[in-house]
């Protein structure tokens, strides 16, 4: 079981809730929205994932949920910091 879901007991902190948030955000868009354009609930739900892998072992479809969440976080952060190269 997901430790953050176990602690918070709110759907958007669980693996299925996080995947649904990502699917909703990515549906029909050309890129991930930045954290500035997402509501606090969405940011908290996705960015509190600990990447412990507990959800991966529980997924009946064999999806590596922690990898999906990690990739989405990287996409969001790259959008957020786009154009801020080192000088």
N, C-alpha and C positions, 0 to 999 in steps of 0.2 A: 504494500500500500504506500502511496505517496505521503511522505512525512509532512509536507506543507498542507495537503488536503486533510490529513489526519488531525493536524493542529487547528486549522481554520474552519473545517467543515462547511466550506462554500464551494459550489460546483466549479466556479472558474479557477479554483486552485488545484483541481484534480486533473489527471491526464486527459480525460475526454473533454472536459471543459476548456482546457488549454488548446487542444487541437481544434475544437469548434471555434474558439476565438480567432485562431490563426486562419482557419478556412474562411470565416466571415470577413476578416480584414483583407485577405488576398483575393477574394472573389471578384473577378473582373478588373483588378487593378494592374497597372504595368510595373509597379514597384511597391515595396512595403511602406506603409505610412510611418512617419517619424513618431517617437513617443509624445511629441508636442501635440499631435493631432489625435492621439488616442486618449480615451478616458482613463482616469486613475484606476478603475476596476480592471481594465484590460492590461494596463502596464503592470499592475500588481500581480495579476493572474499569471502572466507570462514570465515576467522577470524575477519572480520568486522561485522559479524552478531551480532545484539544487543540483540537477543532473546526476543524481545518485544511481539512476538506472532501475529503481524499483518498479516503475511503470513498464519498462521494457520486458521484464520477466512476467508481468501479469497480463500483457496484451494477448488476447486470443488470436489475433490476426498476425502476430509476429512483427508488428511495426516497431521500429526503434524510435519511440516517442521522444526520448531525450535528445536524439540527434535532430529530429524535426524542430524541436523547440530551440535548440542551440543554433541551428541554421537560421531560423526566423529572427532570433535575437541579433545575430551577426548582420543580417540584412537590414533590420531596423536601425542598428547603430551605424552601419555604413551610410545609410541614407541621412541619418542625423548629422554625421560629421563629414559629409561629402564636401570637398573643396577646402578642407582644413588641413592641408598637407604641412609637413614640417618645413621650417625655413632655415 
